């Protein structure tokens, strides 16, 4: 508990420094542990090589291929925190269905596939990213990854999406001519329609995480999946999302992880599991 409090307070402090200061000293935002991770990140990046039609990362006995050079540390170094799951939880989710919300170009699906799911349903609503997602699936021969060109939210409908590479987001500000109109569904609707048995839900959907969780309430209560949820897009998410998760399933254990030691406030996630 003290470690969780310490990491949370560090995040809040860094938010304040970043907001108030145009330039902060390195020691104010990063500690020795952060700087050690910087060195290890540089080692990983040196392992990225350019192939004839793709980029290749060979790291710790595994090979990952992407159509563009976009090997992010939260995904390929920290693996979205799944390497911190207890072995019993890893065994429990094997052979289950996974929901990958905000699949981007398929990088997260590459890592999630290491948990040996039955299927990964990779939701990516933007046109360009979806094409790259399908290319990643082919490059890595991911036969169990199902690309789904839809946004996730509280229910079915259409939403306006502002395309912005890995940070594309749903917004009512942008109209049809400025954004991209996409189909939306909820996790609960999709799970019922496809008769899934859900073992993991990963969400990195640029500020829509709380809405997606609201649309996944029944799935969470029934299957108690591992939850990997980005918290840093909106300040209130740090307080609201853990509260919602605990109200749905009081037995959830909550872990607050920092998956980007190069930035003082990015890539904070909630890792939750029962057991």
C-alpha positions, 0 to 999 in steps of 0.5 A: 500500500505504501508503494502504491501511495508513493507512486501515486503521489509522484505522479501528482507531483509531476503533473503539477511540475509539468503544468506550472513550469516551462522547464523542470530540472531532471531530478525533480521529475525523475529518480534513479530508478527512472534513469536506470530504465532509460538505459534499458530502453536504449538497449531495446531500441538498438535491437530494432532492425529494418527488414525489406517490408517491415521492422523487426524487434528481437528481444528476450527470445521473441521476435516482433514484426511491425509495418512501421517503426513504432516499438513503444516501451509500455508495450514491448518492454513493460508488456502492459504489466502482464509480466507482473501477473501471478502465475495462477492468473496467467494460467486462468486466462489461457484459452479465454477470449481477450478484448483489446480496446485501442489496438492501434497497429496490433502491437498490443495484440502481439504481446497479449498473444503471449498469454495464449488466448483463444481469440483476441478481438482487436478493436481499432476504429480508425481507417489507417490504423486498421489497415496497419493492424491487419498488416501486423496480423499477417506479418506475425501470422497471428491466426487467433487475432480478430480485427474489429473496425469499431470503437468501444463505448457505452452502447451501440451507435455512431461516433465521430473520431478525430484521427491522430495516429496512436492518439485518435480519440472520440469527440463530439466537437469534430463533425463529419467533415473534420473527423471520421464517423465510425461504428461503436458498440459496447463490450457487453453487447459484443460479448453477448452477440459472439458468446465470448468467455472473457479472460482479459480486457485491455483499454487504451482508448484515449480518454474513453476508458470510463465509458467503455467500463460502463459498457462492460459492467455485466462482462466484468461481473460475470467473468472477472477478467484481468483489467489493463486500463489506462488512467492518465488521459483524464485526471478523474480517471485515477479516482473514478475507474478504480472506484467503479471496478471495486464496486463491480467486483469488490474482490479485485486487487488493484495495482497502479503501474508506471509503464513509461519512465521517460515521461513524468506523467504518461502511460499510467495504468490500472492492473486489476485481477481477482485471486 
